[in-house]
């Protein structure tokens, strides 16, 4: 992995233009990784911009919240529509398949070279230089390794971006896959000036006024069985509560708080009868296998896919891939 990170750094250092992209609907790891690498490259004089695409042509990419924009380095962030020419080097962060770049996926075929930085074990491998480690807790720590080979100074804004990636993909350092190395990385980021309180506030305590109404809808329609907790958010929910499309993302953690149930399934409607579907496991079930069967991917304990049909039909399809259930309790 060190050799791959060194190769990536060497290629990026001599690039005439770099576009750094994350997957559609970027989570904290994708967002932090993209902005950290872009900031680092710009710091040493490499022309670099950051962006991410939408799922379909004609759609707007997921917005960056004001709260996160206030704590992250966003000088290099541009709208996806401004990328009209393929870059010399495309860097794809936190995605195991070019198709997950959505409306920017064509850049993977058009760029002179493609660097992939990722920690997912499954997908559709692509890229000329691959900094990929399925054992890494997040893509952000791999970006940090590339930045080290670039001799980029770790400024507070850059440290904030890496801390965001680490904080969110370790489940606030609560996932069983989190190890001593992750805490050492976090300590180094704090020493470099990362504002852990501000980043945590931006991610976990910056909801809109309609958020509590959204929470009540999700919990009211939650269904609990022997092996799975499930619920969903519709487009109408978002419109009626005036909440943004990214605000429901953390609700899967609320659902998975039922401690004796292994799998959690949470759906968010992105188009009529099209659902961004997230799966979590306490370890007894490999949800990456379920996600792959549904056309997606991910990790053993955290995975996702795009579901189509009614919410109940998508949940039923997931349930059919789980061990046989006996007792069902509607919540």
N, C-alpha and C positions, 0 to 999 in steps of 0.2 A: 504493500500500500504506500509506503514511503517513496518507492521508486515511481509509482504512478503519479503521486502528488508532485514529485519533482519534475516529471515530464510535462505535466499540465502547467506548472509554473513557468517552465522554460518556454513553452509555446505561447502562453499568454503574455509574457514579458515582451516578446517581439511582435505582437499582433498590431496591425494597423487599425483595426476596429473590432470591438467585442460587444456582443449582445448577450446578456445574462437573463435567462428566462426560468420561470418556475411553472409548475403544473397549474391547470385551471383551478379556480377557487383556492388560491394558495393558503395553506395553513401556516402556523407560526414557524415551523421548520423551513418550509419553502420560502416564505417571505424573508425570514431572517438571513437565510443562506444567500439568497439572490442579492439583497441589499448590502450585506457584508462584503461579498466578493466584489460587487460593483464599486463600492466605496474604496476598498483596498486597491483595486486596479487604478482608479482615478487618482488616488493618493500618490502613486508612483509614476503618473503620467501616461498611463495606457488609456486610450479613448474607449470608454465603456458606458453602456446604458443598461438599465434594468427594466423589465416589463413582464407581463404574462398575458396570455390570450383568453378568449372566451370559449365556451363549449361549441357554439355554432356560429356561423357567419350571420351577421346582423345583430348579434347579441353584444351587450357591453360586458367587458371583463369585470370580475368582482372588484369592488372599490377597496381602497385602503382606508381604514377607519381613521377619523381625526385623532383619536387617542393614541393609536400606534404611530401615526405620522409625526406626532409631537416628540417621540422618543427615539425614532429610527433615522438613519442617514438616507434621505430621499432625494438628494441633489441630482442623482443619476437616473431617477425614475421617470419614464416617459410613457405616454399612452401607446397601447399596442398598435394603433392605427398609424403611428409615426414611423414604424419600421417598414419602410417601403423598399429597401434594398437588402439583400442578404449580407450579413457581416462576414468578415474574414474568419472570425472564430465565434461560434455559438457555444455558450456554456449552458447546459441544462441541469438544473438543481432539483433534487428530490423527486425524480420520476424515473420509473423503470421502463417506460415506453414512450416513444416519440408522439404517439397518438394522444397522450395525456397533456400535450402542449396545446391542444385544441386548435384554434384558428392560427396559431403560429407554428404548427407542426411542420409545415412546408420548409421552414428554415433549416431543419435538420438535414434535408436533402440538398439545400442550396448553398449552405456555408462551405467555405474552403475546408475547415476542420471543425469537428464537434467534440467538445469535452463534456463528459457526463460525470457529475458528482452526485452520489446517491448511496442510500443504505438499505434499499429494498432487495429482498432475496429473489423475487419472482418478477416476471414482466417480459418484455420483448427487447433484449439487449441491442443497443445501438451506440454509435459514437466511435471516434477515432482514438481518443484517449479516455480511459474509464477509471475514475477514482471511485471505486465501488467497494463497500465493505458492509455486508449484511449484519455484522456484529456490532457496528457502530450504533450508538444510541440515537443519533440524529445526523442528518446531512451537515448540519452546522459545524460539527467537530471535524468533519472532513474538509470543509471549506477553510476552517482554521489552519489545518495542516498545509493546504495550498498557500495560504497567506504567509505562513511561516517560511516556506521556500521562496516566496517573493520578497522576503525581508520587509514586509509591510508593518509599520508601527501600529500597535493596538491602541487606537484612540477610544475615548468613551463612547461616541456614537457607534463605532464599529463593534465595540464590546457589547453594547446594548443589543445589536442585531444578532450576534452569536448567542447571547444569553437568552433571547427570545426563542431561538431554535431549540436550545437545550432545555429550557424550562417547559415548553409545551410538549416536546416529544418524549420527555421522561415522565410526563404526568405530574409536573411539579416535584420531580425527583421521587415519585412514589411508585413507579413501575418496578416490578421485580428485576427487569433487565438493567436497571440503573446500577452502576458499579462505582467503586472508589475513584476510577479515572474521571468519571463525569463530575464528581464533586471537586476534584482537583482542577478540572477545566473551569468550573464555575468560580472557584476561588481565584484563579488567575484572571478571569474576566472582571471580577469585583475589584481586584488590585489594579486593573487597567482603567477603572473608572466606570464600569457598568453600573447603572442605577437600577438595582434589582427591584426596589420598591416601586419605581415609576413604571417599569416594564410589567411587573405583576399587576399593578393597578390598571394599566391600559388593556391587558388581556382579560382579567377576571373581574374587574369592578368598574366598568365603564359602560353599563347598559343604558339603553334609552328608556323613556318613561313607560313605553308599552311592553317592555320586556316581561314584567311580572304577569301581565295578562297572558302573554305567550306561554310562559311557564305553566300557568294554571290550565291552559288548554292541553298542553302536552301531557301533564301528569294525569289529568282527568280521563284522557283516552288511552292511557297506558294499559297494556295487557301483560299479565304475568302468568307464566307457565312453569313447569318443573325446571326447564332448562334455559328459558329465554325471557327477557323483558323487552318489550317493543313499544314504540310510539312513533308519531310523525308530526310534521308541520306542513301545512298546505300553503299555496300561494295566497289564498284568501286570508289565512291567519296573518301572514306578513303584512298584507295590505290593510287589514282591519286594525291591527295593533300598531301600525306605522313603525315596524321594526325593519332593520336592514337584513339583507339576505345572509349575512355572515353571523348575525347574533344567535341563531339557534345552535351553532356548532358545538358549544359547550354543554348543551343539554344532555348529550349522551352520558356525560359524567354523572349527572343527577340520576339518570335512569339506572346506571350500573352500581348505584349505592346500595341496591338490594343485595346484601352480602352473601346469601347462600345460592345465588343463581349465576351460572357460568357465563352465559352469552347475553349481550345486549345488542339490539338492532334499532337504529334510529334512522328515519327517512325524512328528507327535506325535499319538497316538490320544487323543481327548477323550471319545469314547463308543465302544462296540463298532462297529467298521468305519466310524468317522467320524474324519477326520484333519485337524488343523490343519497346513497345508502351507506351507512357506516356500521361496522361491526366491531365489537370488543369482546375479549374473552379473558377470564381469570386464569386461564392456562389449561383447563381441561379439554378445550376444543380448539382445533387449529382453524381459526376463522379465515385465514388466507386461502385454505382449500375451498371453503364455501364461497368466498368472493370470486375465486377463479372459475368455479362452476357457474357463477352468475355473470361472468364476463369481466371481472375486475381483478384485484390483486391486493397485496399488502404483506403484513407480517402475521405471525402465528396469533398474536394477541390483539392486533389492530389492523383492520383491512376495510376495503370498500368496493363498491360497484355501482353501476347505473341500473336502476330497476325501472320497468315499464308496466303499466297497468294501474289498478287501484292499489292503495296502500295495503289493504288486506291481502290482495293477491301477491304482492311482493313479499310481505311478511310470511305468508303461507309457503311460498317457494323456499324461503330461507329455512323455515321450520321443517320442511320436508327433508332437508339435508342434515338435520340434527338427529341425535339419538332419540329413540322412541320416547314420547312423553306420556305420562299417565294422568296426573292431576292438573287441571287447568282452573285458574282463578281469574276472572275478569276484574280489572281495577277501575 
